[in-house]
Amino acid sequence: MIIYNVTVSIDQAVEQDWLNWMRVQHIPAVLQTGCFLESRLSRVNGEEDGGCTYSVMYLAPDQEALDHYQTEFAPALQQDHAARYQGRFAAFRTTLQLIEEYKR
C-alpha cells in the first residue's frame, strides 16, 4: 500500500469554503479516478494563531495506481484547486510506503 499525503495550508478567510469544496467535490473526484481505496481528511494540530493546515491522505493499493493517478488525473485536479484558491494556499505532497499495519 502507498499513502499519498497532501498537506495544505489554506487562508483562514476561505477555510470553510475550501473544506466544503474538498468534501463535496475534490476528494470525491479523486476517489472516482479508481486509483485509491480510501481517503482521510485531518486538521493539523499545533498551528500558530490563524493557521489553517490540513492533511488529505489517499491510500493507493500499489505504486502503479499512484503513478497512473499522477500521470492521468493529478494535473487537471490540481489545476482546478489552484484556479479556485489562487494565492490563498500552499501545498506539498509526500508519499509513504505502508510497511506494516497494527490494529487493536
Secondary structure by P-SEA (a helix, b strand, c coil): cbbbbbbbbccccaaaaaaaaaaccaaaaaaacccccbbbbbbbccccccbbbbbbbbbbccaaaaaaaacccaaaaaaaaaaaccccbbbbbbbbbbcccccc
